[in-house]
Amino acid sequence: MRAGTAGSLGHEAGLDLKEVSELLGHSSIAITADIYTHLRQPLHDANAEKIVALIKRPGEAKETGS
């Protein structure tokens, strides 16, 4: 597994950046965060849904994708 994939999946799984950084042998969490972790599309989608849920008015019907 590539380091970028391992870093991204570790972070997405809930590991702290310091834990991911040490696992990958980096000297700094900045290296891990800036180069070796990326948000995958499903996480972007889930985050967008969380934001939408916060701004919807109570009782407003949820839109369904067609």
N, CA and C atoms as a LAMMPS dump frame, in Angstrom:
ITEM: TIMESTEP
0
ITEM: NUMBER OF ATOMS
198
ITEM: BOX BOUNDS ff ff ff
-5.0000000000000000e+02 5.0000000000000000e+02
-5.0000000000000000e+02 5.0000000000000000e+02
-5.0000000000000000e+02 5.0000000000000000e+02
ITEM: ATOMS id mol type element x y z
1 1 1 N 0.851 -1.174 0
2 1 2 C 0 0 0
3 1 3 C 0.891 1.23 0
4 2 1 N 0.529 2.186 -0.797
5 2 2 C 1.301 3.428 -0.873
6 2 3 C 1.133 4.24 0.399
7 3 1 N 2.133 5.043 0.736
8 3 2 C 2.108 5.835 1.966
9 3 3 C 0.941 6.816 1.979
10 4 1 N 0.641 7.436 0.825
11 4 2 C -0.474 8.377 0.765
12 4 3 C -1.797 7.693 1.035
13 5 1 N -1.967 6.497 0.494
14 5 2 C -3.191 5.733 0.741
15 5 3 C -3.276 5.341 2.207
16 6 1 N -2.186 4.852 2.763
17 6 2 C -2.166 4.45 4.167
18 6 3 C -2.452 5.641 5.073
19 7 1 N -1.877 6.771 4.762
20 7 2 C -2.106 7.972 5.564
21 7 3 C -3.544 8.434 5.491
22 8 1 N -4.105 8.451 4.3
23 8 2 C -5.492 8.881 4.116
24 8 3 C -6.463 7.945 4.813
25 9 1 N -6.278 6.642 4.631
26 9 2 C -7.181 5.668 5.25
27 9 3 C -7.045 5.655 6.765
28 10 1 N -5.832 5.793 7.258
29 10 2 C -5.63 5.85 8.703
30 10 3 C -6.329 7.044 9.32
31 11 1 N -6.163 8.186 8.695
32 11 2 C -6.804 9.402 9.2
33 11 3 C -8.315 9.288 9.102
34 12 1 N -8.813 8.77 7.988
35 12 2 C -10.257 8.609 7.794
36 12 3 C -10.835 7.61 8.792
37 13 1 N -10.037 6.624 9.198
38 13 2 C -10.488 5.623 10.164
39 13 3 C -10.534 6.177 11.589
40 14 1 N -10.033 7.384 11.771
41 14 2 C -10.112 8.011 13.085
42 14 3 C -8.798 8.111 13.824
43 15 1 N -7.711 7.663 13.197
44 15 2 C -6.417 7.818 13.848
45 15 3 C -6.053 9.295 13.897
46 16 1 N -5.448 9.692 14.976
47 16 2 C -4.944 11.054 15.13
48 16 3 C -3.798 11.259 14.13
49 17 1 N -3.623 12.472 13.644
50 17 2 C -2.537 12.733 12.692
51 17 3 C -1.173 12.375 13.262
52 18 1 N -0.988 12.556 14.555
53 18 2 C 0.29 12.186 15.173
54 18 3 C 0.507 10.679 15.07
55 19 1 N -0.557 9.894 15.278
56 19 2 C -0.446 8.441 15.166
57 19 3 C -0.118 8.027 13.739
58 20 1 N -0.779 8.644 12.762
59 20 2 C -0.515 8.335 11.36
60 20 3 C 0.918 8.716 11.005
61 21 1 N 1.347 9.88 11.473
62 21 2 C 2.692 10.36 11.196
63 21 3 C 3.745 9.394 11.731
64 22 1 N 3.549 8.93 12.953
65 22 2 C 4.504 7.983 13.532
66 22 3 C 4.468 6.641 12.811
67 23 1 N 3.28 6.195 12.447
68 23 2 C 3.132 4.936 11.719
69 23 3 C 3.9 4.973 10.398
70 24 1 N 3.859 6.121 9.732
71 24 2 C 4.536 6.255 8.442
72 24 3 C 6.008 6.652 8.58
73 25 1 N 6.443 6.934 9.816
74 25 2 C 7.849 7.272 10.049
75 25 3 C 8.208 8.703 9.688
76 26 1 N 7.244 9.603 9.726
77 26 2 C 7.514 11.006 9.399
78 26 3 C 8.037 11.753 10.626
79 27 1 N 8.843 12.762 10.377
80 27 2 C 9.403 13.549 11.468
81 27 3 C 8.452 14.64 11.944
82 28 1 N 7.395 14.896 11.183
83 28 2 C 6.486 15.984 11.51
84 28 3 C 5.077 15.66 11.032
85 29 1 N 4.063 16.052 11.824
86 29 2 C 2.694 15.829 11.377
87 29 3 C 2.349 16.739 10.201
88 30 1 N 3.102 17.825 10.043
89 30 2 C 2.86 18.718 8.901
90 30 3 C 3.13 17.981 7.586
91 31 1 N 4.185 17.179 7.557
92 31 2 C 4.493 16.395 6.355
93 31 3 C 3.344 15.436 6.067
94 32 1 N 2.88 14.756 7.115
95 32 2 C 1.789 13.792 6.956
96 32 3 C 0.528 14.492 6.46
97 33 1 N 0.163 15.594 7.098
98 33 2 C -1.071 16.3 6.758
99 33 3 C -1.019 16.911 5.361
100 34 1 N 0.094 17.527 5.026
101 34 2 C 0.19 18.248 3.758
102 34 3 C 0.4 17.347 2.546
103 35 1 N 1.084 16.239 2.729
104 35 2 C 1.469 15.409 1.584
105 35 3 C 0.777 14.049 1.561
106 36 1 N 0.595 13.44 2.722
107 36 2 C 0.199 12.036 2.755
108 36 3 C -1.241 11.758 3.163
109 37 1 N -2.044 12.772 3.42
110 37 2 C -3.455 12.538 3.716
111 37 3 C -4.319 13.381 2.789
112 38 1 N -5.345 12.748 2.265
113 38 2 C -6.287 13.399 1.353
114 38 3 C -7.681 12.904 1.702
115 39 1 N -8.679 13.732 1.458
116 39 2 C -10.057 13.311 1.709
117 39 3 C -10.611 12.645 0.46
118 40 1 N -11.104 11.431 0.635
119 40 2 C -11.714 10.723 -0.484
120 40 3 C -13.122 11.26 -0.725
121 41 1 N -13.656 11.062 -1.913
122 41 2 C -14.954 11.615 -2.297
123 41 3 C -16.086 11.211 -1.356
124 42 1 N -16.169 9.945 -0.914
125 42 2 C -17.256 9.605 0.011
126 42 3 C -17.241 10.438 1.299
127 43 1 N -16.046 10.802 1.763
128 43 2 C -15.96 11.633 2.955
129 43 3 C -16.406 13.06 2.656
130 44 1 N -16.046 13.579 1.486
131 44 2 C -16.539 14.898 1.072
132 44 3 C -18.065 14.896 1.03
133 45 1 N -18.636 13.849 0.456
134 45 2 C -20.097 13.74 0.348
135 45 3 C -20.748 13.689 1.73
136 46 1 N -20.192 12.891 2.621
137 46 2 C -20.748 12.77 3.968
138 46 3 C -20.667 14.096 4.72
139 47 1 N -19.566 14.815 4.558
140 47 2 C -19.419 16.111 5.205
141 47 3 C -20.431 17.112 4.662
142 48 1 N -20.669 17.088 3.367
143 48 2 C -21.661 17.976 2.76
144 48 3 C -23.055 17.677 3.305
145 49 1 N -23.376 16.397 3.466
146 49 2 C -24.676 16.005 4.023
147 49 3 C -24.839 16.504 5.456
148 50 1 N -23.77 16.468 6.242
149 50 2 C -23.826 16.971 7.613
150 50 3 C -24.136 18.462 7.633
151 51 1 N -23.531 19.204 6.716
152 51 2 C -23.772 20.649 6.636
153 51 3 C -25.206 20.931 6.206
154 52 1 N -25.69 20.199 5.209
155 52 2 C -27.069 20.367 4.746
156 52 3 C -28.042 20.094 5.892
157 53 1 N -27.773 19.06 6.674
158 53 2 C -28.65 18.724 7.795
159 53 3 C -28.706 19.852 8.819
160 54 1 N -27.626 20.581 8.982
161 54 2 C -27.601 21.684 9.933
162 54 3 C -28.394 22.9 9.455
163 55 1 N -28.461 23.099 8.133
164 55 2 C -29.114 24.31 7.634
165 55 3 C -30.56 24.104 7.203
166 56 1 N -31.026 22.861 7.156
167 56 2 C -32.419 22.605 6.799
168 56 3 C -33.325 23.047 7.937
169 57 1 N -34.483 23.571 7.575
170 57 2 C -35.455 23.965 8.584
171 57 3 C -36.191 22.724 9.098
172 58 1 N -36.601 22.776 10.364
173 58 2 C -37.376 21.64 10.905
174 58 3 C -38.628 21.388 10.053
175 59 1 N -38.902 20.154 9.774
176 59 2 C -40.088 19.795 8.994
177 59 3 C -39.901 19.897 7.501
178 60 1 N -38.779 20.426 7.041
179 60 2 C -38.528 20.538 5.591
180 60 3 C -38.258 19.152 5.037
181 61 1 N -38.929 18.847 3.931
182 61 2 C -38.773 17.529 3.319
183 61 3 C -37.355 17.358 2.785
184 62 1 N -36.838 16.173 2.979
185 62 2 C -35.504 15.866 2.467
186 62 3 C -35.61 15.568 0.981
187 63 1 N -34.713 16.178 0.196
188 63 2 C -34.702 15.944 -1.241
189 63 3 C -34.158 14.555 -1.52
190 64 1 N -34.687 13.923 -2.553
191 64 2 C -34.159 12.627 -2.967
192 64 3 C -33.494 12.791 -4.305
193 65 1 N -32.338 12.155 -4.46
194 65 2 C -31.619 12.219 -5.732
195 65 3 C -32.261 11.287 -6.742
196 66 1 N -32.414 11.76 -7.974
197 66 2 C -33.003 10.917 -9.019
198 66 3 C -31.994 10.634 -10.086
